[in-house]
Every structure is written in structure tokens, then in C-alpha cells.
Amino acid sequence: MFLVCGEALFDFFPEATDDGGLRFDARVGGSPFNVAVGLARLDRPAALFTALSDDFLGDRLFDSLTAEGVETRYLLRKHAPTTLTLVGEGPDGAPRYAFYGRDAADRAVTVGELPVLGDRVHALHFGSYSIAVATTADALAALAARECGRRLISLDPNVRLTVEPDVAEWRRRIDTFAGLADTIKISEEDATALYPGVALADMARRWLEKSARLVVVTRGGDGAIAFTRTHSVARPGLTVPLVDTVGAGDTFQAAMLCALDQRGLVSGGGLDTLSPADIADIVDFAVRAAAITCARRGADMPRRADLDVMA
């Protein structure tokens, strides 16, 4: 089972009204929340570790996870607000985010609340602002350090500068997790923001010299590049009718973990044995999944049947 660690929130999509106001379409979300749902929809056992508010929005998040088949045994409930995110569209069509989450439940996890993990948990995934904002970031770093070498550790920084604007702090936090991770997925946009002027291959090599065995850089419509200690493989993107790109990176992440699990590389190790053909198949599967999400409104991840049709 995958234990995905990090935030759960509501995304609000605004639409202008004729009287100059706005109406909102609210969707459950948050990068780790999406990854957990994406794994469950791809028939991979998944659980989410975070803190949910005890308000009615927290109840809706809990019920949504239950309906999707995501295990809820590791969830905490706190008397604190639910994070809200306004999602707009930038000039280039990419989503822009405004976060409202000060003192929210998903930022208040402590080291003393870390769960004891059973034998069913084979992998932990970390990412997004939960790895950068205290107290949750400190707790998750402690969890990753505790479980490193015992279970596969996955990382997607999914940088949110509107939550934590200090790039140096993001680098510091990511360095901690990257020193523990077996797999790292990062968008080219995040890589450029974090390490301006550094070639993608050099960035990947630095992580591969630590604990990572697989580093994948997603490039939007241009596909992705994957690096291991012995290979680099570039794969193209897919053209689909674009609705928005919200959740596309989370879908890619879930599909990549699913593809690794299908090859027995999550519970059994063996990432060092990946051939260029294996890497291409894994990346292509994740690209197809992300393309489906791009053709839908919000972070609506595909199910296994959707990918079978598209194959």
C-alpha cells in the first residue's frame, strides 16, 4: 500500500457573473490528496496521512476519500480551518493559485502524531507545501528519515511559492527529502524556479548521487525526461483538447508509482535494473494519464479503464 503524506484542501474555480461578481465551483484537492485518489483510481491500495479540519469541509474531504477507496485510518482530525485555494488562469493558460490556509489543519501535524506503519505500507510519497511549512514539514521530514531504507520513498516538490515564498527555504527542505528519496518527480517549471541556470541533467545527477534511483522531469505538453544512474530517456507529450492542467502533475505522479508497482519495483526494489525500454513504458503510461486529466476540469484523475481505452 502507498501512504501519501501531505495536504488536503478545496480548490475554488472562479467564474465571472454578469453583475461583476464571481461564482465559484469548489472541488476537493491538494497535491497529496490527488495522488492518493489517483492511485486508488488506478487500482493501487492507497492511504492519506494528513490532518483534516473537524469542520464541514473536513467532513466532505473525509467522505470523498472514503468514496474513492482511499484508506482513512491515518487521518488526524483537528479543530482548525480547512485550506482553501483559488485557482485562476494565467496569460499562458497555466493555473495560478492563491492559498488561504494560515493555521489550517493540514499545516499542524506534529512529530508526536506520526503513525506507526504496518507491513502493508510499502511506499511513502511526500510533496507540495506540506514539506515546506511548519509544523507539518518537520513531522514529515522525521517520518521520511524514520522509514528511509525500510520502504520506498517518493518525492514531488510541487513548489508553491504563494504559500512559502522563500526559494532558499524550499531548497533546504527539498534537499532534506531528496537525500532520503528513491524516486523524485519534478516539473521543469519548478526546477527552473529552484535552480535557475542549472541544466536538468545536472540537477538530476546531483540527486542520483545521493539516494535517488529514478528522477523524472515533466515538461508539460513536451512530455518528460527520466534519468537513472545509467540512462536518460526523453519521451514526447500527447496532444489533447486542453481544458486545464490542474492536477496533471499529480496524475503523472500517481501513474508513475502505479507503473513501478506493477513491475514489482515498489515492494521488491530493483530500480537500478530499469532498462531504457522499461523507463519509456513507465513514462508513456504516466504521460497518457496526465493527458486525460488535462482534457477535464480540475484534478479529475483517470481510472484504469480510461487508460486501457487510450492505450
N, C-alpha and C positions, 0 to 999 in steps of 0.2 A: 504494500500500500504506500502511496505517496502522502506525505504530510506537508501541506503547503502552508507557509508561515507568513502572515502579514495582513494588511488592512482589508476591511470590507466596508463599503460605503454606498451612497446613492449618487449616480450621475444624473444631472438635470440638463436636458437639452432644451434651450430656449427657442421660441418661435415668436416673431413679431405679430402683434394684433393690429387691426385697422385703427384702433383708437390710440396708437402709440405705445401701448403696453407690451408685455410679454406673457406668453403662456408657456408652461414647462411640461415636458414629457420626462418623467423620472424612471430611471432603470437601475436595478441593482448592479453593483460593480466593485471596482477596486482591482488592481492587477492580480494580487494573490487569489482573491475571491474568484476572478475569472479563470485563472489557471486551474484551480480546483474543480470548477464546473466543467471546464474544457476537458480535463482528464476523465471525469465521470461520464461525460457525453461520448467519449471515445472508449468507453467500457474498461477504464482503468480504475481500480479502487483508490479513492482519494478522501482525505480529511483536511479540514482547515483548522489552523491554530491561530486564533486572534482573540481580541476582546470585543464583544458586541455590547452596544448600549442595552439597557433594560427598558428603553422607550419603545413606542410602537414601530418605529423604523427598524430598531434592532430586532424586533419580533418578525418583521417582514423579511429581513435578511436571513434570520434563522429558518423561517419557513421555506424560503426559496432554496436554501442549501438542502434541506430535507427533501423537497420535491425533486431536486436534481440528483439525488442519490449520493450526495457528499456527506460523509460521516461527521457528526457534530459533537462527538464525545470530548474533543479537545478544546471546545469553545469556552471562553470565560464570559460572564455577564457582569457589566459594571454600571453603576449609577452615574453615567457621563453621556454627553451627546454623541450622536451618530455623525460621522464626517459627511459633508455634502460637497459635491463637485459640480460646478457649472462648466459645461462643455460647449465652447463656441468653435467657429471655423476661421482659421487664419487666411491671409491672402493667397497662400499656396494650396489651400484646401485641407491642410493638416489640422488636426484638432488643437484647440487651445484650452487650457484648463485653469480654473480659478477654484482653489480649495478653501473650504470653511470647516476647519477641524481642530481649532485650538482647544486643548483639554478634552479632546474626544476620547472615546473608549479605546479605539484601536491604537492610540499612542501611549496607553497607560499600562501596558503589560510589564511586569517586573520579573527579575531573576527568580524570586521566590515562588513565582507562579508557573515556572517551566514544568511541562508534563513529564511523567515517566513513560517512556515509549515501550510498547510491546514488540514482540518478534514479528508482528505483521508489517510493521513500518520498515520499508527497505530504503526509502529515499526521503530527503527533506529538500524543499525548494524555498528559496528566500528571494525577496526583491522589492523594489519600489520604495516609497518613502518610509516604510516600516524599518528599513535598515539604516535610516539616516536621522530619525528623530527619537530623542529620549522620551520615556524610559524604554520603550519597546525595542529600539535599536540595540541597546546594551543587553537586553534579555535575549534577543535573537542571536546576537554575536556569541553569547555564552552557550546557547543551545547548539549552534553550529560547531563551536570548539569542542563541546562535550561529545558530539556524535561523529565528528570527523574521524575517518578510518573505520568506523563501525557501520555506517550507512552512506549511500551515495549522497553527496551534497551538490545542489544545483543553485545557480545564481543568475538572476537577470536584474541588473541595477535599475533599469526603468526610471531614469533620473527625472525628478520633479522639482525643478528649481523654484517653482511658485510655492512649494512647501518649505524646502530648505534651500535658500538662495546662495549659500556659501559653497562654491565649487570645491574649495580645498577640503571642506568637511566631507563632501561626497567622496572625494578621492581617498581620504583617510578611512572612511567606513568601508568603501569598496575594497581597498587594499586588505583590510582585515578579512572580509569574506572570501576574496579571491585567493588568499593564502590557504583556505580550507576547502575550496570548491573543486569538485571533479569535472563539472561542466559549467561553462559560462556562456550565456547568450546576451548579446548587447546590440542595440541598434547603431547604425552608422552615425545617426544624429547625436546620440548620447556619447559615442566615442569621440566625436569631434568636439563636443562641449567640454568633456572631461580632459581630453588630452590633445589640445589644438597643435597641429603641426606634426603629430606623431602618426606614422604610417600604420594602417590597420594590422599589417603583418607583424610589425614591431611590437605593437600593443599586445597582440595575441601571443607572441613569443615570450614576452615578459611573464604573462600568466602561466604559460605552459612550462616555464622554468620553475614554477612553484608547484602547486598540487594539481592544476588542471590537466585533463587529458583531452578535452574537446572544447574548443572556443568557436562560437558561431557569431558572425556579424551579419545582421539583417540589413538590407538596403532598399526597403520599400518595394516599389514596382520593379526594381532591378534585381530582385532575388536575394541571394545570401552567399557568403563565403564562409567555409568551415576550415578550421585549422586543427591539426593534431601535431604531435611531436615529429611525425614523419611525412605528413601530407598536407596539402592545401587544395581545396576543391571549391570552385565557383559554380553556382547554379543560377539559371535565369528565373525571373519572376513570371507571373501569369497575368494576362490582360483580362479584366472582368469589368462589368458595369459598376463603377465606383459609387457607392452610397456615402460611406465614410470609412476612416481607418481606425476608429475606436475599437480597441480590443484585438486588433490584428496581431500585434506583438505577443499578447498573452496567448492567443490561439496558436501561434507558431511555437511558443514555449511548450504548451501542453502537448501539441502534436509531436514535437521533437522528443519529449520524455516518453510519450507513448511508443514511438518508433524504437527507441532504445530498449524499452521494457519488452517489446515484442521479440527482440533479439536476445533476451536474457542478459542484457548488459547493465541492468539496474541492481538486481539482487545478486548476480553472479560475477560482476566485474567484467574485465576484458575490453575496456575502452581502447587500450593500446593496440588491440588486434584489428581495429576497424580498417578496412581497405578503402581505396577511393570509391569503388562501386557501392560499398555499404554507406559511406558518407553521402554520396549523391542520392541514394534512395531515401535516407533519413531526411535530408534537406528538402528533397522534392515533395515528400509527404507533408512536411510542415508548411511549405510554400502553398500547396494546394489547400490546406486547411485555412491558412490565413487569407487566401484569396476569396474563399467563401464568406468569411466574416466581413471582408471589405465590400461585398455586394449586399450587405444587410445593414439595418440601422442599429448602431450601438454595438456593444460587445455580445453579439449573438453567435456563439461558437457552434461549429458544425457537430453533428453526430456522426457515428461511424457510417451509417447508411449514406449520408451526404457525400462522404469521401469515396465510398465504393462506386457511386454513380459517376463521380467526376474522374475517376481513375481511367 
